[in-house]
């Protein structure tokens, strides 16, 4: 998703802390690709990047609990 955000004018930055190999939880909207998945959804982290600026025309469907 970082490449998509950047391609549409968003800004990618560093989370300020290393998260490689850690587990976090995703809070999602339960729709479409998230339908039927646990909420919050445990996920593995493999990088320490964040989207600092989201393009205006994007719809946020999930957030990450660090």
N, C-alpha and C positions, 0 to 999 in steps of 0.2 A: 504494500500500500504506500510505502514511502515514495517510490518512483512515480506512482500515479499522482500523489499530492504535489510533488515537485513539478511534474510535467504541466500541471494546471495552475502553477503560480504559488503554491504553498511553500512553506519553509520547513525543512527538516533540521533538527538539532540533536544534541546529546542529552540524555536523561539526567546527567549529573552524577549518576551512580552506575556501576557495572551490574547488569542483570543476566549475563550469560549463564545458562544452565539453571536458572531459578524458575520457580513456579509463580504465576500471578493469576488473578481472576479477571475475566471479561464480564462486564455487565452489558447485555445485549437486548435488542428490542423483541426477540422471539419470533421475528418474521423471516420468511423466505429461507435463506441459508442457515439461519439459527433455529428454525422451527424444530421442536422436539429435543433440543439440547438443554443440558442443565443450566440453571441460572442461579448464581453466577457460574460461569464456565471456567474450570481450571485449565490453564494453558502453560506450555513451556516457553521460556524466553530464550532467544538465541542472538539478540543484539541489544544495544543500549541506546537506540535512537527513538526520538519522539517527533511528532508533528507539532511544531511550534506555532504555525499559522496554517489554518485550514482554508482552502478556497471558498468563497462565498456561496457558490452554487452546489457545494457538497452537502449531503444529508448524513448526519452522524448516526450510525446504527449501533455503535458499541463504544464503550469506554473501558479503560483498563485500570484496575485497582492495583497500585504498586505495593 
